[in-house]
């Protein structure tokens, strides 16, 4: 497996430091530039960290993400005019996956939004957070106040044993189900905890004051189930889970429907509209998207990387957006965009890798089943 993640590494300086920068280095992390920050790509190795997370619990530092809080008069309606999430029926302690769309319906970012007792809390991608903030300032009314919680860290504890480890430190988190969120305290510090993540595993994301992050991370890693995990394994885990990465699998050229993210737009909002980018959503719901995001099972051992071209005979029909070796399955996997006519499960195609064509088949995602802790029906 490549030592580098599929995520694009940035070399421009200066890079900012995460609140846990010294902690990562003390744990032996190899640091790289990503999304404008020094970030840990690996500690003991991507393969080992990936498999540990699938079997136990991995601690990820995602403090580069943008944490935003919204308050003000009729904040629900204001945000619903900008994003396609349904907020007026979002209960305190629940969160939803949503998107930020441009006027043409292209994806500017994907995000999580939740209702806290006193505000609406949103987490956006680190590489786009300042562009997102500018877009939101431009399109939200003056009555809505937006705060960037830049003095907070964000940690993700992921894996089947995450609940065992976290509940020793924070009593009550075991009562949360997937996409539930709530406030807790640890050592006098306020935490906002959601049962969610981006690995396909059960787990939690924890927002907390930056000054408490190192002590909290150390307390978690003192649990026998937990090890620190880097950016490389985070990328391979989310690929196995069939989860798109903004800037690679998602972009302004891509639509929500083509990206197979229509679930993020509830039926009522699809019908009523009233949000930026609605016209394209409505058109593609009715007519279908011209291109679609799909998964690929690849024959042989050679992985297909981002940018590799996809062919049906002599005709180019798409390109790979994420790809690599699957540590869990022991085979290469990928996702990419193809013409809708070539998107059916089981379609046989070819991918050009290193000057040769390799056989690939459109495959269902996720490649590894999700194991979220869902509330019983």
N, C-alpha and C positions, 0 to 999 in steps of 0.2 A: 504493500500500500504506500502511496506517496506520502512523504513527510509533510507535505503542504496540504491545507484544506482546500476544498473547492472554492471557498470564499476568496475574493480578490484581496491580496495583501497590498497595502498602500505604503509607499516609501517616503512620501513627502514629510518634511519636518516643518515646524516642531510638532511633536505628538504630545497629547495630554496624558496625564497619569490618572489611572483609576484610584479610588480610595484604597484599594487592596494591592496597589502596585508592589510595595515592599513585602507584603505578605506572600504574594506570588513568587517573587524572586527568592525569598527565604525558603520556599518549598521546592526550589529547583526548577521553576518553570522556564521554558524557552519563550522569550517574549518577541512579538512581532508587531508591526504597525497595522492596525485595522480600524476603519471608521474614525480615524483621527486620534486613536489612543494606542498606547502600549498595552497589548493584551497577551495573555498566555495561550500559546498554540498547543503546547503539550507539556506534561510533567515526566511521566515514565514511558510514554509512547501512545500513539493514537489508537492502535489496535487494542492494547491492554485496557486503556481508559474507556473505550467504547464498550467492550465486553463487560467490564466492571459495572458500568451504568446499567446495562441490560440485566445484570444478575443481582446487583446490590443497590447502591445509591451513589450518584456523582454530584459534586457541588460545582456549579458553574457561576462565574462572575459575569453578569450581563449589565453591569453598571453603566456601560456606554449607551444603553438604550435611553430614550427620552421619556421622562416621567412628567406628565402634565396634569394639573388640577384645574377644573372649570367651575366657576360659581357665577351667580348673577340672575337677573330677572329672566324667567322663562328659558333657562339654559338648555332644557331638553329640546324645545322646538328649534332653538338656534343651532344646536349641533345636528339635529336631524335634517336641517336644510343643507348641511355641508357633508355629512357622511350618511350612508344608507342604512345604518343600524337603527333598530327600533328602540328608542330610549324611554319614551313615556310609559311603557309597560315593563321597564327594567327595574326589578325590585332591589332594595338595599341588600348588599351582600351577594349580588350576581354580576357576572361579566359576560361579554360577548366579543367574538372575533368580528372585525369590520375592516373597512377599506377607506382610503382617501382617494377620491377620483377627481380627475380634471374635467373641464367642460365637455371634452370629447369622450368621456367615459373611460379614459386610460387610467391605469393604476399608478398613483403617486406614492402610495405606501400601503402596507397592511398593518393592523394595529389591534390592540385589546382595549376595550372600554368597559368600565364597571361603575356601579353606583356605591359610593360610600355614604355614611350618614349625613355628611355636610357638603359633599361636592361630587362631581363626576371626575373619575380618575382614568387617565388614558396612558398607555405605553406604546411608543412609536419606535421605529428602528433607529439605531444610533447613527448610521451613515446619512440618514435623511432628516434627522430631527430638526435641524435649524431651517431647512426648506419647508418642512411641515409647519413649523411655528409661524413662518412668514405667510404661508398660505392661509392658515387659520386666522391670523390677525387680519388679513385682507378680507376674509369672507364672513367673519363673525361680527355681530353688532357691538357697539361700544358698551352696551349694558352687561356684556359677558366679560368676566375677568379670567385670564388664563395665567397660571403660574407654572414656571419650569422648576421642578423640584430638584435643583442641581446640587443640593446638599444631602441628597439621599443616594444610597447604594441600592442595587437590585441584584439579588442572588437567586439562583434556580437550583433546587435540590430535586434530582430526577432519578427514578428507578423504583423497582418493586419494594425496596426496603426503606424508601424515603420517609414514609409515614412513621415507621418504627423509630427511626433516628430522630426526626423532628419532634415527635410527640414527647420524647424524654425532656426536651428543652422547653417546649411550648405546649402546655396542656390544652387540649381542645381542638387542635388542628385535625385530629383523627375523625372529627365529626363532620368535616367538610366533604362534599362530593365534588366531582369534576365541574369546574367553572363556578364553584362557590368561592366567596372571599369574605374575609372578616378581619377585624382589628384584634391584636393581642399585645401583650407586653413581655419583654424579656430583660431581666436585670435593670428594670426601670426605663427601658427604651420602648417606644411605640413601634409596633410592626404592623404592616398591612400584608396579609397573606392570602394568596389565591391558590386553589388546587388546580394547577394548570402547568403548561410547559411546552417545549417544542422538540421533544424527543420521541413522542409516541408512548412514553411510559407514564405511569402514575407519578405524581410529584407536585412540587409547590414552587411558586415564585414569591419571594419575600422582599418587600421594600422596607428599608430601615435607615435611620440616620447614618451618614457616612462615618461619623466618629465611632460608631459601635460595630462597624462591619468586620473589622479584623478580629475582634474578640468573639463575635458571633460565628464567623467562619471557623475559627480555631476550635470553638466548642462543638461545632458540627463535625469537624474532621477528627475530633477525639472519640466520636462514636465509631464502633468497629465496622459499621456498614458503609461509612462514608470516606471517599477519597476526592481530592480536587481533580477536576477534569478541564481540559483545555478546549480551545476553539476548534481544533481539528476533529475531535470526537463529536463535538456538538454538531458539526456539519455532516458527518457520516451518519449520525443517529437520525437527524431530521430527514436526510435523504431516504434512509430505509423506511421511515414513517410516511414518506410521500408528501412531505410538507415543503411548500415553495419558499425560496429565499428571495427577498426583494433585491433588485439589482441584477439578478441572474434569471430566475424563473418568472419573475414579475417585473413589469416596467410600464412606462406611460403608453407604449405601443400596444399593450395587452389589455384585454377586457376582463371584467369579473366573470362573465359567463364562459368565455373561452378558457379561462384559467381554472375552471371547475370550482369556482368559489361562490357559485350562486346561492349556496346554503347560507351565506352570510347576509343575504338580503331576503328577509321574510316576505311571504306571499303578499301581505298587506302593503308593504312598501314597494314591491314590484308593480302592484296594480295602481297604487295611488301616486307614486313618484314623489316629487317635491324635493329632490336632492340633486346636487351637482352631478352631472354625468348620466342622468336618468334616461335620456333619449336612446343612448346606445344600449343600455341594459334592456330597455323595453324591446328594442328592435331585435336583439339577439335572443331574448327569451322567446319571441314570436317566430323568428326565422332561423335561429341557430347561429353560432359563431363560425366565421370562416376558417379559423385555425383553433386548435385545442392543445392544452397541456396534457401530456400522457406520460406513462411510465414505460420503460423498456427492459425486457430481459435480453441479455446479450450472450450469444454463443461464444465459447472459448474463455480465455483468461484475460484478454486484452481489454482494459476499461476504455470507455468512450468519455472524453472530457468535454467541458463547456466549449462550444463553438464548432464541434464536429458536425459535418453536414449529413443529413438523412436523405436517402434516395429510395424511390420506388422505380426500379429499372434505371433508365437513364435520367429520369426526372427528379430534380431536387424538390423535396416536399417538406423540409423543415430543418431544424438544427437542435443539437443537444444544449441544454441550459445548465444541467448539473449531472455529474456522473462520477463513478469511482467504484472501488471494490467494496463489497458489503462484508464487513467482518462477521456479522451474524449468519449470513447465508453462504459465505465462501465463494461468491460469484460476483462478476461485475453487474452493476445496475445503473440506470440513468433515468432522467426525465428530460423532456424537451417539448418543443412546439412542432406540430405537423398540420398540414392541410386537413380540414375536417373529413374529407373523403378517405383519409388514411388513418383515422383515429380509432377505429373499432378494435376492441380487444381481440387479440389473435392475429392482427394484420402483420404479415411478414414484410420487413423492410431491410435496408442495409445502411450501415453507418460507415463513413469514410474515416479511418483512423490510421495515421502515419502512412498515407498513400495507398492503403489497401481497404477493401470493403469487408466489413464483418457483418454477419447475419444478426438480426435483432427482431424481436417480436413485441408488438404493443402489449403491455402487461397491466393487470389491475394494480392499483395502489390502494393502501400501503403495501410495500414489499414485506414488511414485518408487521403483524397485527398490532393495532393500538391496544394498550392495556390501561386505559383511563378508569378511574374509580367513579363510575357513573351511579347516579341514584336509581334504585330499582323502580321500574315502571309501576 
